[in-house]
Amino acid sequence: MIRPLAEKDYNIAIDIVNTNWKKTYSDYVNPLLLNEDGCKKRAEELKHDFQSRRLLEYVWEEQGQILALLSIGDTADMDKKGAFEIWRIYVRPEAQGHNIGSQCISFSEQEAKKRGYQEIVIWAFQENTAAISFYQKNGYVVEKSEYLGEPYLTIGTRLTKNLV
């Protein structure tokens, strides 16, 4: 079940994000983002972001256990003004492959449509071929790739989907 993120969920959601970063991105993202200091800094940034309510934040919960974090809202891409974006979608590694990610994407698209958006975007690191393939399976099309520079030091790929 998807429900809004509550303050009591912050630490669990942050742990899901940091676990995924260390497990998934270790071969191609700036290693300083994956060490203890990098995870601590990301935890502080996420907590601040959650508190700011800049994005719509949700968790996927089953039997009292949080298994995923979903962050959605307006895109910051200057060339996509007026588009909706899936900012974060992270599923606990042990819960991956159980349709949670696809249901989070479907929920995001429904929320975007309810709010009158006609396009949705999501970014993935180019070397995260499993994520890109997953988004394509859900109807997203690779639109562009670009070097992201500091702090990531890797290439990002933007995927889009028309909602009309």
C-alpha positions as a Markdown table, in Angstrom:
| # | Residue | x | y | z |
|---|---|---|---|---|
| 1 | Met | 0.0 | 0.0 | 0.0 |
| 2 | Ile | 1.2 | 3.5 | -0.9 |
| 3 | Arg | 0.8 | 6.1 | 1.8 |
| 4 | Pro | 2.3 | 9.6 | 2.5 |
| 5 | Leu | 5.7 | 9.6 | 4.2 |
| 6 | Ala | 5.4 | 10.5 | 7.9 |
| 7 | Glu | 8.1 | 11.9 | 10.1 |
| 8 | Lys | 8.4 | 8.6 | 11.9 |
| 9 | Asp | 9.4 | 7.0 | 8.5 |
| 10 | Tyr | 12.3 | 9.3 | 7.8 |
| 11 | Asn | 15.1 | 7.1 | 9.1 |
| 12 | Ile | 13.8 | 4.0 | 7.4 |
| 13 | Ala | 13.3 | 5.8 | 4.1 |
| 14 | Ile | 16.8 | 7.3 | 4.3 |
| 15 | Asp | 18.2 | 3.8 | 5.0 |
| 16 | Ile | 16.5 | 2.4 | 1.9 |
| 17 | Val | 18.0 | 5.2 | -0.2 |
| 18 | Asn | 21.5 | 4.8 | 1.2 |
| 19 | Thr | 21.4 | 1.0 | 0.9 |
| 20 | Asn | 20.4 | 1.2 | -2.7 |
| 21 | Trp | 23.1 | 3.8 | -3.5 |
| 22 | Lys | 25.8 | 1.5 | -2.0 |
| 23 | Lys | 24.5 | -1.6 | -3.6 |
| 24 | Thr | 23.6 | -0.3 | -7.0 |
| 25 | Tyr | 25.9 | 2.6 | -7.8 |
| 26 | Ser | 29.3 | 1.4 | -6.5 |
| 27 | Asp | 30.9 | 0.8 | -9.9 |
| 28 | Tyr | 30.1 | 4.1 | -11.5 |
| 29 | Val | 29.3 | 6.9 | -9.1 |
| 30 | Asn | 31.8 | 9.1 | -7.3 |
| 31 | Pro | 32.9 | 6.8 | -4.4 |
| 32 | Leu | 32.8 | 9.8 | -2.0 |
| 33 | Leu | 29.0 | 9.6 | -2.3 |
| 34 | Leu | 29.0 | 6.0 | -1.1 |
| 35 | Asn | 31.3 | 6.1 | 1.9 |
| 36 | Glu | 30.2 | 6.8 | 5.5 |
| 37 | Asp | 30.5 | 10.6 | 5.2 |
| 38 | Gly | 28.6 | 10.6 | 1.8 |
| 39 | Cys | 25.8 | 8.5 | 3.3 |
| 40 | Lys | 25.6 | 10.8 | 6.3 |
| 41 | Lys | 25.5 | 13.9 | 4.2 |
| 42 | Arg | 22.8 | 12.3 | 1.9 |
| 43 | Ala | 20.8 | 11.4 | 5.1 |
| 44 | Glu | 20.9 | 15.1 | 6.2 |
| 45 | Glu | 19.9 | 16.3 | 2.8 |
| 46 | Leu | 17.0 | 13.8 | 2.5 |
| 47 | Lys | 15.7 | 14.8 | 6.0 |
| 48 | His | 15.8 | 18.4 | 5.0 |
| 49 | Asp | 14.1 | 17.7 | 1.7 |
| 50 | Phe | 11.4 | 15.7 | 3.5 |
| 51 | Gln | 10.8 | 18.5 | 6.0 |
| 52 | Ser | 10.6 | 21.1 | 3.3 |
| 53 | Arg | 7.7 | 19.4 | 1.5 |
| 54 | Arg | 9.2 | 20.4 | -1.8 |
| 55 | Leu | 8.1 | 17.1 | -3.2 |
| 56 | Leu | 5.2 | 14.7 | -2.6 |
| 57 | Glu | 6.8 | 11.9 | -0.6 |
| 58 | Tyr | 5.3 | 8.4 | -0.2 |
| 59 | Val | 6.3 | 5.0 | 1.2 |
| 60 | Trp | 5.2 | 1.6 | 0.2 |
| 61 | Glu | 4.2 | -0.4 | 3.3 |
| 62 | Glu | 3.3 | -4.0 | 3.7 |
| 63 | Gln | 2.4 | -5.6 | 7.1 |
| 64 | Gly | 3.8 | -2.6 | 9.0 |
| 65 | Gln | 7.2 | -2.7 | 7.1 |
| 66 | Ile | 8.3 | 0.1 | 4.8 |
| 67 | Leu | 9.7 | -1.4 | 1.6 |
| 68 | Ala | 10.0 | 1.6 | -0.7 |
| 69 | Leu | 10.3 | 5.4 | -1.0 |
| 70 | Leu | 8.7 | 7.4 | -3.8 |
| 71 | Ser | 9.3 | 11.1 | -4.3 |
| 72 | Ile | 7.4 | 13.0 | -7.1 |
| 73 | Gly | 6.7 | 16.5 | -8.1 |
| 74 | Asp | 7.5 | 19.3 | -10.6 |
| 75 | Thr | 10.7 | 18.7 | -12.7 |
| 76 | Ala | 13.6 | 21.1 | -12.3 |
| 77 | Asp | 14.7 | 20.5 | -15.9 |
| 78 | Met | 14.7 | 23.9 | -17.6 |
| 79 | Asp | 13.8 | 22.4 | -21.0 |
| 80 | Lys | 10.9 | 20.5 | -19.5 |
| 81 | Lys | 9.0 | 23.2 | -17.7 |
| 82 | Gly | 5.5 | 22.0 | -16.9 |
| 83 | Ala | 6.5 | 18.3 | -16.7 |
| 84 | Phe | 6.1 | 16.0 | -13.7 |
| 85 | Glu | 9.1 | 14.0 | -12.4 |
| 86 | Ile | 9.7 | 10.9 | -10.5 |
| 87 | Trp | 12.6 | 12.1 | -8.3 |
| 88 | Arg | 13.2 | 9.1 | -6.3 |
| 89 | Ile | 12.0 | 5.5 | -6.4 |
| 90 | Tyr | 13.9 | 3.2 | -4.2 |
| 91 | Val | 12.8 | -0.3 | -3.2 |
| 92 | Arg | 14.5 | -2.4 | -0.5 |
| 93 | Pro | 16.8 | -4.9 | -2.3 |
| 94 | Glu | 15.0 | -7.9 | -0.8 |
| 95 | Ala | 11.6 | -6.5 | -2.0 |
| 96 | Gln | 12.7 | -5.9 | -5.6 |
| 97 | Gly | 11.1 | -8.0 | -8.3 |
| 98 | His | 7.7 | -8.0 | -6.5 |
| 99 | Asn | 6.0 | -5.4 | -8.7 |
| 100 | Ile | 6.4 | -2.6 | -6.1 |
| 101 | Gly | 8.4 | -0.4 | -8.4 |
| 102 | Ser | 5.9 | -0.8 | -11.2 |
| 103 | Gln | 3.0 | 0.0 | -8.9 |
| 104 | Cys | 4.9 | 3.1 | -7.7 |
| 105 | Ile | 5.3 | 4.2 | -11.3 |
| 106 | Ser | 1.7 | 3.7 | -12.0 |
| 107 | Phe | 0.7 | 5.7 | -8.9 |
| 108 | Ser | 3.1 | 8.5 | -10.0 |
| 109 | Glu | 1.5 | 8.6 | -13.4 |
| 110 | Gln | -2.0 | 8.8 | -11.9 |
| 111 | Glu | -1.0 | 11.6 | -9.6 |
| 112 | Ala | 0.5 | 13.5 | -12.5 |
| 113 | Lys | -2.6 | 13.1 | -14.6 |
| 114 | Lys | -4.8 | 14.2 | -11.6 |
| 115 | Arg | -2.7 | 17.4 | -11.4 |
| 116 | Gly | -3.1 | 18.1 | -15.2 |
| 117 | Tyr | 0.4 | 17.1 | -16.3 |
| 118 | Gln | 0.9 | 15.7 | -19.8 |
| 119 | Glu | 4.5 | 14.5 | -19.5 |
| 120 | Ile | 6.5 | 12.7 | -16.9 |
| 121 | Val | 10.3 | 12.3 | -16.6 |
| 122 | Ile | 12.7 | 10.2 | -14.7 |
| 123 | Trp | 16.5 | 10.2 | -14.5 |
| 124 | Ala | 18.7 | 7.2 | -14.1 |
| 125 | Phe | 22.5 | 6.8 | -14.2 |
| 126 | Gln | 23.4 | 5.6 | -17.7 |
| 127 | Glu | 25.3 | 2.6 | -16.3 |
| 128 | Asn | 22.2 | 1.5 | -14.3 |
| 129 | Thr | 21.0 | -0.5 | -17.2 |
| 130 | Ala | 18.6 | -2.5 | -15.0 |
| 131 | Ala | 16.7 | 0.7 | -14.0 |
| 132 | Ile | 16.7 | 2.0 | -17.6 |
| 133 | Ser | 15.3 | -1.3 | -18.8 |
| 134 | Phe | 12.7 | -1.3 | -16.1 |
| 135 | Tyr | 11.5 | 2.2 | -17.0 |
| 136 | Gln | 11.4 | 1.3 | -20.7 |
| 137 | Lys | 9.3 | -1.8 | -19.8 |
| 138 | Asn | 6.9 | 0.7 | -18.2 |
| 139 | Gly | 6.6 | 2.8 | -21.3 |
| 140 | Tyr | 9.4 | 5.3 | -20.8 |
| 141 | Val | 11.6 | 6.4 | -23.7 |
| 142 | Val | 15.3 | 7.5 | -23.5 |
| 143 | Glu | 15.4 | 11.1 | -24.4 |
| 144 | Lys | 18.9 | 12.2 | -23.7 |
| 145 | Ser | 22.1 | 11.4 | -21.8 |
| 146 | Glu | 24.5 | 13.9 | -20.3 |
| 147 | Tyr | 27.5 | 14.1 | -18.0 |
| 148 | Leu | 26.4 | 15.1 | -14.6 |
| 149 | Gly | 29.7 | 16.4 | -13.2 |
| 150 | Glu | 30.1 | 17.1 | -9.5 |
| 151 | Pro | 29.2 | 15.4 | -7.2 |
| 152 | Tyr | 28.2 | 12.3 | -9.3 |
| 153 | Leu | 31.0 | 12.2 | -11.8 |
| 154 | Thr | 29.0 | 9.9 | -14.2 |
| 155 | Ile | 26.5 | 10.1 | -17.0 |
| 156 | Gly | 22.7 | 10.5 | -16.4 |
| 157 | Thr | 20.0 | 9.4 | -18.8 |
| 158 | Arg | 16.6 | 11.1 | -18.9 |
| 159 | Leu | 13.6 | 9.0 | -19.9 |
| 160 | Thr | 10.1 | 10.5 | -20.6 |
| 161 | Lys | 6.6 | 9.3 | -21.1 |
| 162 | Asn | 3.7 | 11.2 | -22.6 |
| 163 | Leu | 0.6 | 10.9 | -20.4 |
| 164 | Val | -2.1 | 12.0 | -22.9 |
